[in-house]
Amino acid sequence: MGKEGFGPHGNEFKYEDPEFRVTDEVRRAFDDTGFIIVRGLMDSDEIGKIKKSLEEYGLVEKYSYGVPDHEGREPRVLLWSYCGNDVLGLVPRCEKVASTCEKLLGGDELYHYHTKIMMKDAKKGGSFEWHQDYGYWYKNGNLKPDLMSLFLAVDPCVKENGGLQVLVGSHKAGRVDHNFDGGQQGADKERVEHLKKVYDHFYVNLQPGDGLLFHCNLLHSSGPNDSEQRRWAFNCSYNKRNNNPVKKHHHPLYNKLDKVSNNAIRECENFCEPEGKEFIDPATDETVKAGSKPGES
Ligand SMILES: O=C(O)CCC(=O)C(=O)O
């Protein structure tokens, strides 16, 4: 007997040390709903190390930028290609993330496409408009929607502080056209309104360490942060090796993902190694119109 998922859509599972097994039930839940939630994917030590890496070494101050929503409010993004050997680089490389995504997408080899830190400051962080990640990635020359992401809560990510919202099963609706809405690419609004009548609109509630693994055609968004609580999340994305983009752009073409064991983050004392990572200059990214740099807003 495989494990049954819990939660309102039967697609939530608990991480069981030392690994997460992608059973037929897990795979079916992902295929049906377009995402799964793994509670406790990272433990408090691992999340503590991710937080320390982001809070104490100046990456956010140096490289992040705002991405205005339709009202001009800004969530902030820190975005890089190539993993590196530090704590932040080991997250997309570790088996429980990389191999889980590989199995969810059917077993073909994946490579790391990019990692983003998604930040909403208390009281002022903006929204992310309804979109599919493939809405952007299609424009980057990825011929097939064979990509996916992990959204890992670093802080609590709940409705009050602008947590994630999804249309459950909407990955089956195919690619929707995306156009600029503020500084972000949003899915065609009329189409989204129709799709909201077909697919359940679900507010995801994640605690630090919980991960949502989702298909690149899943429609998702998140509201503004009017609360007193900061909302940071770690978001890494993968592409299939055999879906190598046909055009050179600001994210990498195929490069081998060097996987590490599930203990690697716990054992790692390298908190920040900017060398080797390529931090994206938003001026090279045609799919966003960046807003302010830290200290400017
Ligand atoms: O951070 C968020 O709320 C949204 C993240 C997102 O939409 C994305 O990474 O594609």
The ligand as an SDF file (V2000), in Angstrom:
LIG
                    3D

 10  9  0  0  0  0  0  0  0  0999 V2000
    6.5790   34.4060   -4.2330 O   0  0  0  0  0  0  0  0  0  0  0  0
    5.4370   34.3760   -4.6490 C   0  0  0  0  0  0  0  0  0  0  0  0
    4.4830   34.7140   -3.9820 O   0  0  0  0  0  0  0  0  0  0  0  0
    5.1360   33.9360   -6.0460 C   0  0  0  0  0  0  0  0  0  0  0  0
    6.2130   33.1170   -6.6260 C   0  0  0  0  0  0  0  0  0  0  0  0
    5.9890   32.8800   -8.0550 C   0  0  0  0  0  0  0  0  0  0  0  0
    4.9840   33.1790   -8.5750 O   0  0  0  0  0  0  0  0  0  0  0  0
    6.9880   32.2780   -8.8750 C   0  0  0  0  0  0  0  0  0  0  0  0
    8.0920   32.0690   -8.4060 O   0  0  0  0  0  0  0  0  0  0  0  0
    6.6980   31.9770  -10.0270 O   0  0  0  0  0  0  0  0  0  0  0  0
  1  2  2  0
  2  3  1  0
  2  4  1  0
  4  5  1  0
  5  6  1  0
  6  7  2  0
  6  8  1  0
  8  9  2  0
  8 10  1  0
M  END
$$$$
